[in-house]
Amino acid sequence: MSDQESAATGPRWTSEAAEKWLSRVDGLERSGAPIRELLLERADLQPGERVLDVGCGSGPSTAAAARAVHPGGRVTAIDIAAPMIAAARQRVRDRDIEWIVGDAESYPLPEERYDAIISQMGLMFFTNNAKAFANLARASRAGGRLVGVVWATRDKISMFNFLFNSVRQTLDRLNIAYQEPPLDFGPFSTLHLSNSSSGRAVGPTYGLRRSSDA
């Protein structure tokens, strides 16, 4: 498949940030395997389906989706960070996958193309949820589904809660003034859909409904 590229850039995933992430990619992909398994279980991809992977990173969810829709299916993967796409292309090495460097929030995706749209920890980085999901809805076929995994709020994630409380205690001890961010600050529960101890798979019950089907 031909590769498509855009000049999209974003403050959260600069080339420098992507390179730092990729320096630990093997361990990160291993640690994300249980989440990925849940994502694919909920997505219930079938042979012959067309799938869009949003925020594909280094490509493990894309590769899993490609295996699930074989034979006859096609997978497109999009990520805002060019180094991520370059790494994914090299690591996955599947010539039938279409790789796009672009922002899924605004990238001109083909209309009514995908049976399923998946995302492993990518949806929470949108800067404008309404605009982003409208764009994805246009790209979804009638009856298409969206399945994603996002962080819960900070207080429900033991790792981040521990780190945050440690920093807060240190600042208090040093009498350093600070303003506590809201629980859903940054990538935490941006979609306001998470309520588990770590994250939540947004399953088919949250499937996309195109305006023509309403």
N, C-alpha and C positions, 0 to 999 in steps of 0.2 A: 504494500500500500504506500502511496505517496505521503510524505510528511507535510503538515501544514504548520506554519509558524506565524506568530503575531508579535508585535512589539510590546505586548502587555507586560507590565511590571507591577509589583506590589510591595509596599513597605514591609510586610511581614515575612516575605520570602524573597529577600535579596539573594544575589549569587553567593554572597559571603555566608548567609544563614544556611543556604542549601548545602554548601560545601562542608560546613560544620556538621550538619546532619548526616551527610554521606560518609563522613569520616568514621561514623559509628554504625553504618548501615546494616551490617550483618547481625549485630546484636539487637538492633531495633526491629529488624524484620522478624527475628526469632521471638522476641517478646510480644510482638503484635500478632503472632499466629493464632492464639485463641480468639481474639477479636475478629480476625479475618475469617475464621471458620464460622463464627456466629453470623457475620455479614453474609457469607455465601449461603448459609443455611436458610436465612430469612429471604434472601433474594430468589432462591429456588430457580436458578437459571436453567434453561432447557436447550438441548441441541437445536441449532438453527436460529437462535435469537440474536438480535443486535443489542449490544450493551455499550453504555457510556460509563467510564470510570472517572469520577471527578476528583481532582487532587490526587492523582495516582502515585505521586512520589517516585520511589525507585522501582515500582511496578509489581510487587508481589500480589496485590489484589487483581491487577490486570491479568497476570499470568494465570491465576486461579480461575478467573472468569472465562478466559480463552479456552481453558481445558473443559469447563462446564458446558460451553455452547458448541463444542466440537461434536460431530461434524456439521458443517454448513453455517455456523454462526460467525459473527464478526464482532470484534471489540475495538472501541475507540477509547483512548486514554488522553486526558487533558490535565495539564499542570501549569501553573503560572511561572514556575521556575525552570529556566532552560537547563541548568545542570541536572535537575531531577529527571527530565525527559531524556537527556543524554545518557544518564546512568541507567535508566529503565530500559532503554533500547539495547544497551550493551548487556545488561544482566538477563533480560528475558529472551532476546534473540528469536522472536517470532515474527516472521515477515508478513503475516496476515493481520497484525495489529497496526492500527493507525495511531500515530503519536502526534499530539498537538501541544505546542507551547502557546498557552493563552489563558485568559481569565474566564472561567466558566460563567461568571456573572454577566459578562457582556459579549463573549465571543459569538460570532454568527454561526451557530450550530445549524445543521440542516433540519428543516422542520419535519415533524412526524416521522422521525427516523428510528428511535430506540424503543425496544420492548421493555428494557429495564435500565435504570440509572442507579449506579452504586457509588458509595464513597466511604472510605475508611479514614476517619478523622480529617476530612477535607471540608465538609459543609460549614463547619464552625468558623472558617476564616473569611466568609463572605462579609463585605462591608455594607451591602444593601440586600437584605434577605428577600424583600419583595421583588426587586429587580432580578436577582439571581434565580429565584424559583420560577418566576415568569419565563425566563429564558429557557430553563430546563423543561418547563411544561410545554413550550412550543416545540421542543425537540423530541418530546415523547409521543409515541403512537397512541391512538385511542385505546384506553385500558392499560396503558403503560404504568409501571410502578417505580417508586423511588425507595431505595433502602440505604440507609446511612448509619454510621456510628459516630457519636459525638461525646465529648466529655460531659459529665454531670457538673453541677455547681461545685465550687471549690471545697465547700464544707463536707461534701459527700465522697471526696477522694482522699483516702487516708494519707497517701504519699504527699500530696500538695498541702493538705491541711496541716500535717506535721511540719513541713518546711515553713509554711506561712506563720504558724504559731511560734516557731523557733526564732524567726526574724523579728516578729512583734515583741517577744520577750526580751530580745537583745536590745532593741530600740528603746523599750521602756526602761530597761536597766541603765542605759546610757543617757536617759532623759533627752532623747532625740525626738522631736515632734514629727508626726507623720499623719497622713490621711488614709484611713483604711479603705481599700477599693471595694466595690460591691461584690457579692458572691459570684455574680455572672460576668465579672470583668474579664476582658480578653477572650480567649477561646472557650471559657467555661460556660457551657449551657447557652451558647449564643442563640440556639434555636428554641430554647425553653421547652425541650422535649425530654430531658434526661431526668431520671429519678432513681437510678440504681446506685450502688456503692462505687461504681467506677465510671460507667458509661452506659449508653443504651443504644440498642439497634432499633432504628426507626423502620419498622417492617411494612409489609404490604397494606396494612390498615391505614397507613399514611400515604397511600399511592397517589400519584399525580392524577388529576382530573383536568383534561383540557377543556377550555371554555366552551367548545362546540359540543361537549358531552354533558354539560351541566344541566 
